[in-house]
């Protein structure tokens, strides 16, 4: 019986896990950069914009949804 088979499966699982990790954090980094640039373009100071970006990297789900909510609230209603 070969003992290399479990190690080969472990290597494939490790590569798959690494790919998921890179995809998730890649999306997080892109979204945080977008938030920082959007905040700056909307007239917030560079410090506040960078703060949003860093907050997006540290607490992704909460910060991205909070930014979108506050952005929408600041713009007003679409209907009027």
WODAGI-V568270 format. One record per residue. N is the residue number from 1. PSI is psi as a letter, one per 20 degrees, with the letter a starting at -180 (none if undefined). OMEGA is omega as a letter, one per 30 degrees, with the letter a starting at -180 (* if undefined). Layout:
n psi omega
N PSI OMEGA
N PSI OMEGA
This chain:
n psi omega
1 p a
2 p l
3 i a
4 i a
5 g l
6 h l
7 h l
8 g l
9 h l
10 h l
11 g l
12 g l
13 h l
14 g l
15 g l
16 g l
17 g l
18 h l
19 g l
20 g l
21 g l
22 h a
23 g a
24 g a
25 h l
26 g l
27 g l
28 g a
29 g l
30 g l
31 h l
32 h l
33 g l
34 g l
35 g a
36 g l
37 g l
38 g l
39 g l
40 g l
41 h l
42 j l
43 j l
44 q a
45 r a
46 h l
47 g l
48 g l
49 g l
50 h l
51 g l
52 g l
53 g l
54 g l
55 h l
56 h l
57 h a
58 h a
59 m a
60 g a
61 g a
62 g a
63 h a
64 g l
65 h l
66 g l
67 g a
68 h l
69 g a
70 h l
71 g l
72 g l
73 h a
74 h a
75 h a
76 a a
77 q l
78 h a
79 i l
80 none *
